[in-house]
Amino acid sequence: MNRAFLPFVKSLFVTMLAVSSVAYAAEEKKAPKADPAKGEAIYTNGDSARNIPACASCHGAAGNSTIVQNPKLAAQHEAYTHKQLADFKTPQRNNAVMSSISKSLTDEEMKNIAAYLDKQTQKPGAAKNKDTVEFGKKIYRAGIAEKDIPACAACHGATGAGIPAQFARLGGQHQEYTAAQLTAFGNGTRKNSPQMVTIAKRMSEDEIRAVSDYIAGLK
């Protein structure tokens, strides 16, 4: 390359970066901020004109489900809930009910619902099987080395609080729901977390039940 041409190329590259940065900043500025109040309206009432049911009918008031097959959503991290709603639109997390509902929601609406739920307070749960609590605790805190199963706490925290935008809040969740999701990861019907698919495949039914019960009592 002609050396005299290098300053021009460098100047052009810097200009392109600057234009790109300005465009990205403009896009960020245009992106609407999530509105929890709008999210609450859809969560509580749905949208009958678009055949969107109220989320509360299955997931309870303020995200505190009383139906053990349906997850508690209160206090779940905003980014995680939004991702799950988006994933329901794909084959990675196919669910007859949720896939249909999510496909009817706009991305803005999903963000609003997620923002609303993030601000709610979760009602605590409790472990039910005293005979497996210590076994579940061992799996959650230390994993199972001989099966290459890592400690759940490494990603989801000692109290099950999770890490916003990365790992879900688990503490206080219904035993039945957690066990069903671990089973789904293990048999491949839920595919939207490669890490969890790998881990769950190595777990027995007894291990899944024990750790799911222990998680329900985390606060």
Summary of the structure (lengths in Angstrom):
residues: 219
radius of gyration: 21.7
end to end distance: 64.1
largest distance: 78.6
contacts: 643
relative contact order: 0.13
helix: 59%
strand: 4%
